[in-house]
Amino acid sequence: MATIACASIIEQQRLRSSNFVIAQYIDLLCIVITFVTTYPAIQLVLNKSLFQWSTKMLILESLFFANLYQIFYGIEAITILYKHHFMTSDFCNIMQTESNCAPYLKVILGTTGGMIFAQTGLMIERTCATFLASYRKRKSEIIGFSITIIVFFCSSITGKLFIWDDPLDGMVLGCFILPKNSYKRYNTYFTVCTVLPLFNLGISILLKIYNTKLEYSSRFEVSARFQKREVIDSTGTVCFLAFSLFILLFIYSVGVGALRHLLHENIISQEDFNLCVVWLYTIPFIAMLLPLLLIYRIRRTRSNRIEMLIEFTKQKQSQENHISQMKNMWS
């Protein structure tokens, strides 16, 4: 167990840094946006989308992880700002023990992993929807529920695995800061944060290409075409999410991982590390983008289809033009 100690000069400078404080305010703004946009995102997913229930369950789970992450990270950001504004002259009380921070850190790591695992779960679910001969309501619900449980389990053990044998005898400025004795696991953690989103992105693109080709093979079968349209729209949204989240996760995992390596090799100073790392920590932005991107994608899809139908009903067409218009509407 760590004993209470005064903050080092470096930690004092970090707490006083306007760079560090501005980053916390921006993160809090992301948190507020997440909370405000989650409810309309849920309403759209449940009532206005073409998603099957298996897809809806995993999307709702992603939103749950995003909001839970923002709650716990927001508590730490507010604590940091309180220390900055009211405790700058009391540097023997601003540090926290790693052992006391462990419960918060487990949730932060677990929910971060949960957002990533849920995307992988969506890829598996979309693969099932694409290749299973019959993917009706009952089967899709069983598959979706099973994947949701597995994702939740993986998320719940992520934080525990990260610090399971760490003595947690150090001091940190905030509970979102990783323990110093778990350095060896950083590389594994950041590798997972890069490889899984890249895998998700690759699979989603392949599925989208496959579904588009399959749609045209059944273009004169209205029922089959409509069912495939549902799959394509759902997969397109998942692909859109995967690409957006991959970019931010890549910045986070590669950027922070590289900074930690440079710091460990004494190539950069702790001050330089502290200056840069706050702008590479993109997880609050990822959590914020989940509901925003869902709202954008679902509304855009509905708007495009409505405009196409309105245009279709206003035009008098020949049989050839009618077939061409039908092809465009379903593409």
Secondary structure as UniProt FT lines:
FT   HELIX           9..16
FT   HELIX           18..47
FT   HELIX           53..86
FT   TURN            88..89
FT   TURN            91..92
FT   STRAND          96..97
FT   HELIX           98..131
FT   HELIX           137..163
FT   TURN            164..165
FT   STRAND          171..172
FT   TURN            175..176
FT   HELIX           180..182
FT   HELIX           183..217
FT   TURN            218..220
FT   HELIX           222..264
FT   TURN            265..266
FT   HELIX           270..280
FT   HELIX           283..314
FT   HELIX           319..330
//
